[in-house]
Amino acid sequence: MPAPRPPVLVDPLETEFSAIRAQGAGGQNVNKVSSAVHLRFDIPASSLPQDVKDRLLALRDSRITQEGVLVLKAQKHRSQDMNRADALARLQELVDGVAVPPTVRRATKPSYGSKQRRLAGKSQRSEIKSLRGPVRD
């Protein structure tokens, strides 16, 4: 078993933020304050390990552009700083999800005993169903 790998941390300096107006209800505040945040993270140019980059780029995610830039929109909170922290946390969560390589499935054969139990169950069920038929004298 390979040694555990240290957690992969995203460098906040590699992210680019732009403030935008949030959508939805919020009264006057939503019309005059740019509290929502777009986070842009260039996956190929980042300092992440290559295997993590490959798994990130292989994700079937509409937030990843053709050039490999991940765009996250955060507008859950009313303050821009909280939305910025939320976007960074979501980016880190996404990276953590692909940081561990998937386990390789190894094909196995069913044991002799499991085959016998399966066949015994099938014959028992067959016997029950055959008794449901019309009664013969």
Contacts in CASP RR format, 6 or more apart in sequence:
PFRMAT RR
TARGET T0000
AUTHOR 0000-0000-0000
METHOD contacts of the structure
MODEL  1
MPAPRPPVLVDPLETEFSAIRAQGAGGQNVNKVSSAVHLRFDIPASSLPQ
DVKDRLLALRDSRITQEGVLVLKAQKHRSQDMNRADALARLQELVDGVAV
PPTVRRATKPSYGSKQRRLAGKSQRSEIKSLRGPVRD
5 99 0 8 1.000
7 96 0 8 1.000
7 99 0 8 1.000
8 48 0 8 1.000
8 49 0 8 1.000
8 52 0 8 1.000
8 95 0 8 1.000
8 96 0 8 1.000
8 99 0 8 1.000
9 92 0 8 1.000
10 41 0 8 1.000
10 46 0 8 1.000
10 48 0 8 1.000
10 88 0 8 1.000
10 91 0 8 1.000
10 92 0 8 1.000
10 95 0 8 1.000
11 46 0 8 1.000
11 47 0 8 1.000
12 88 0 8 1.000
14 41 0 8 1.000
14 42 0 8 1.000
14 45 0 8 1.000
14 46 0 8 1.000
14 47 0 8 1.000
15 39 0 8 1.000
15 40 0 8 1.000
15 41 0 8 1.000
15 88 0 8 1.000
15 91 0 8 1.000
16 39 0 8 1.000
16 40 0 8 1.000
16 41 0 8 1.000
17 37 0 8 1.000
17 38 0 8 1.000
17 39 0 8 1.000
17 40 0 8 1.000
17 84 0 8 1.000
17 87 0 8 1.000
18 37 0 8 1.000
18 38 0 8 1.000
18 40 0 8 1.000
19 34 0 8 1.000
19 35 0 8 1.000
19 36 0 8 1.000
19 37 0 8 1.000
19 38 0 8 1.000
19 80 0 8 1.000
20 34 0 8 1.000
20 36 0 8 1.000
20 37 0 8 1.000
20 38 0 8 1.000
20 73 0 8 1.000
21 30 0 8 1.000
21 31 0 8 1.000
21 33 0 8 1.000
21 34 0 8 1.000
21 35 0 8 1.000
21 36 0 8 1.000
22 30 0 8 1.000
22 34 0 8 1.000
22 35 0 8 1.000
22 36 0 8 1.000
22 75 0 8 1.000
23 30 0 8 1.000
23 36 0 8 1.000
23 75 0 8 1.000
24 30 0 8 1.000
29 35 0 8 1.000
29 78 0 8 1.000
34 80 0 8 1.000
35 75 0 8 1.000
35 77 0 8 1.000
35 78 0 8 1.000
35 79 0 8 1.000
35 80 0 8 1.000
35 83 0 8 1.000
36 73 0 8 1.000
36 74 0 8 1.000
36 75 0 8 1.000
36 80 0 8 1.000
36 83 0 8 1.000
37 73 0 8 1.000
37 74 0 8 1.000
37 75 0 8 1.000
37 80 0 8 1.000
37 83 0 8 1.000
37 84 0 8 1.000
37 87 0 8 1.000
38 71 0 8 1.000
38 72 0 8 1.000
38 73 0 8 1.000
39 70 0 8 1.000
39 71 0 8 1.000
39 72 0 8 1.000
39 73 0 8 1.000
39 74 0 8 1.000
39 84 0 8 1.000
39 87 0 8 1.000
39 88 0 8 1.000
39 91 0 8 1.000
40 69 0 8 1.000
40 70 0 8 1.000
40 71 0 8 1.000
41 69 0 8 1.000
41 70 0 8 1.000
41 72 0 8 1.000
41 91 0 8 1.000
42 67 0 8 1.000
42 68 0 8 1.000
42 69 0 8 1.000
43 53 0 8 1.000
43 56 0 8 1.000
43 57 0 8 1.000
43 64 0 8 1.000
43 68 0 8 1.000
43 69 0 8 1.000
43 70 0 8 1.000
44 53 0 8 1.000
44 57 0 8 1.000
44 67 0 8 1.000
44 68 0 8 1.000
46 53 0 8 1.000
48 56 0 8 1.000
48 95 0 8 1.000
51 101 0 8 1.000
52 95 0 8 1.000
52 98 0 8 1.000
52 99 0 8 1.000
55 98 0 8 1.000
55 101 0 8 1.000
56 64 0 8 1.000
56 70 0 8 1.000
56 94 0 8 1.000
56 95 0 8 1.000
56 98 0 8 1.000
57 64 0 8 1.000
57 68 0 8 1.000
59 98 0 8 1.000
61 70 0 8 1.000
63 70 0 8 1.000
63 71 0 8 1.000
63 72 0 8 1.000
64 70 0 8 1.000
64 71 0 8 1.000
65 71 0 8 1.000
70 91 0 8 1.000
70 94 0 8 1.000
72 87 0 8 1.000
72 90 0 8 1.000
72 91 0 8 1.000
73 87 0 8 1.000
74 83 0 8 1.000
74 84 0 8 1.000
74 86 0 8 1.000
74 87 0 8 1.000
74 90 0 8 1.000
75 83 0 8 1.000
76 82 0 8 1.000
76 83 0 8 1.000
76 86 0 8 1.000
77 83 0 8 1.000
77 86 0 8 1.000
110 118 0 8 1.000
END
